[in-house]
Amino acid sequence: MTVSTDQHVEYILLAEFDIDKGASLAHQYPNPPGTDEGILAELMLPDGAHMRSEDWTIFFLNQRIPDPENIDAEDNQDEADRKPLLYVLNLVRTKHDASVKRGAMVKAMAICTRHQYLHIYKPLLLLALDNYFQTRSIATLEFLYKAVNSMDLSQIPHFTWHEKQILRAFEGKDMFEEKFVEMEEGGDHTRVQSFAGNLQTSMVNLSGGEDHKRGTYIDLASGQRREVLHFSGKDRHFFETKVVYDGIKLPIRVPLTLNPEEVGDFSMIKLISTFTPTTSTAFQHPHHPHLDSSGPLTHPVMLLLNALLTQKRIVFLGYGHPSGEVANYVLAACAMGIEFVTNTFDIYIDPHVSPGFIAGVTNPTFQDHPSWWDVLCDIDTGKIIVSRDIEISPPVTRQPRDPDRLDDNSHTLNRAPSSNSLLTPPIKNDEKAWGKDGRDLLDSEFMADVTLAIQSHYGEMIIRAKFQDYMQRFVRLAAVYEEEYLGSTKIGFNNVNTPDPTGVLGMGVVFTDDTAKNRELIGNINRIEGWRSTISYQYYQKDFQKALQSRSIKNIDMYRQISKLKMLKMMPDNEVETIYKAFLENAVSEEQMHEVRCFGNEQITLDWFAWLLLYLSFNRRIQFLSYLPQHQGGLVPLGFGLFHPSRTVRQYTVDLFNRLGAHTTGNRFIQTLNRFQKLAYERLCHSLPQLAGSGGLAVGLGIRPGSGTSQNEEVALQQT
């Protein structure tokens, strides 16, 4: 069965409960979705639905049934034959009526959509189900179907993954404003779409000459010079549209920053707050190597995260709570482990297709059957319980391939051959890094940081970003582990897929010292092995190899170099110079800028090669900036290069900022520099006039070379 790809909603379902027949599916519009009607009715009318006047549930259709032995075979499956994953938003309503049996009518209406932002349809479902109680006609479903599919999303911008990461981390409302303006004006995107999928590139002051007016930019889609965009006042994290239903105009805000496994309008802050105890209490269950990463005092949220990583059976119990609330806890937990449920979300949320799953229930019977689950999260008490029947794997006892080798680039552990127990903490016990029982406290430090952020009223996206950063480091640590103990890895950068001709940059995770490296590996080795045995690990292997082929920046591990600037102290000058030079050569190369500048006329006519050049240049800048999210300071870590003792580093930093500022997105990043760095940047632009030829000199700050800077200021800056 084929499903239309141009519809926002694929199916509308109506279920009702009859005291004699039980739950049944009354209507399916425009046609049946192909799922058993009995199963659909049970999903739409969960246990206890009649106890509330209204409730929401979320479930999914067309989940895959994976074959762990043949994951690669999925790539060969015809896309047309593969049913798309459908997100289902379901509204259950109970209306009391003395004229019917039991004095009440229970009906449910559901919308099946490919959109993960299914919560935008809630107002429409409320109105439609009200109408159905009055008409009891399938015409109500038809009317709703036509209304939701008339929603105009033709002007919604399409963002790449890296653009989306920039947008979700940027607190300002005007990021990528130019994309929205271009779509609203209905410009000709034909050439741009051919290369970048609705690419809107605006390069500020490309030639850096006097004939180019300040405050303007070149629109590469039309070749026209335009004034720098003024902020419209709209929050560009959302796309605003409307749906007209029964004569009522309903405003709709479509979120544009959701990652693939973020479904609905859940709150990760609520999940963490619910399961964070006021005082640390030791777990009573037997030690489990996959779950108890910090021993009996493992934070409950980290235990839940470890269960997600290692594909355990997880159940959220919400006895007496609305089903919609329980569903939001499940969705928040899935988003918390985003790096690991990537490409396996539809598998993990279905208990019928995977050995590990995550589900929400309201029936307290589950608490009395520990054989049905491995980890139970009781929403009412805020406690997380590990089943006494859970399978416990023995601790890992692997040894490094060559304990004597000291090679930072190959990630070899630096420890004596006699230290042959991976579960033994360092001989010198530092209680800041290790607990009294020898357990690693890195997870506790992380959760303390998250808890403090919540108490300080940080936003939802910041909390999600902290877990995303944590997961990213864990994956990279797993790659180090595989290189170290197995000899190779398919989930990390190495000298084969990212050669380092300098011999200085390296690749992989950055550690402050060898002790910190040992500490992290020892603390994570068991859950790394637990993750390596899951289906999600197999999918991640495949996805990482695809990412290597499609990345724009191919010759440098950008994440590592930025991490060095953030974490390491007293780096040698030559290493810092090499890092900044690599940024210039790989992310914002002068050759690309020169080619682009050649087309900086009043009317730009670009051939196909030039468009390809612009596309590559744009993508590299975007990918580079995506590694510098605002919640981690944005360009601030790179801005310290403005004060480096080495004149070469200062030159590279100014040149880098100049080139980034020649792009509207980079320009917005430069505006977020702190005042001290902005002042240093301005002064260096005047004191280093030889950089004027690099294009768009200090465009981010509107600076022109050689204007109003005294000789004394230049001398003072050079001394700085």
Secondary structure, 3 states (H helix, E strand, C coil): CCCCCCCCEEEEEEEEEECCCEEEEEEEECCCCCCCHHHHHHHHCCCCHHHCCEEEEEEEECCCCCCCCCHHHHHHCCHHHCCCCEEEEEEEEEEECCCCHHHEEEEEEEEEECCCCHHHHHHHHHHHHHHHHHHCCCHHHHHHHHHHHCCCCCCCCCCCHHHHHHHHHCCCCCCCHHHHHHHHHCCCCHHHHHHHCCCCCEEECCCCCCCCCCCEEEECCCCEEEECCCCCCCCCCEEEEEEEECCEEEEEEEECCCCCCCCCCCCHHHHHHHCCCCCCCCCCCCCCCCCCCCHHHCCHHHHHHHHHHCCCEEEEECCCCCHHHHHHHHHHHHHHCHHHHCCCHHHHCCCCCCCCEEEEECCHHHHHCHHHCCEEEECCCCEEEECCCCCCCCCCCCCCCCCCCCCHHHCCCCCCCCCCCCCCCCCCCCCCCECCCCCECHHHHHHHHHHHHHHCCCCHHHHHHHHHHHHHHHHHHHHHHHHHHCCCCCCCCCCCCCCCCCCCCCCCCCCCCHHHHHHHHHHHHHHHHHHHCCHHHHHHHHHHHHHHHHCCCCCCCHHHHHHHHHHCCCCCHHHHHHHHHHHHHHCCCHHHHHHHHCCCCCCCCCCHHHHHHHHHHHHHHHHHHHCCCHHHCCCHHHHHHHHCCCHHHHHHHHHHHHHHHCEHHHHHHHHCCCHHHHHHHHHHHHHCHHHHHHCCCCHHHCCCCCCCCCHHHHHHHHHC
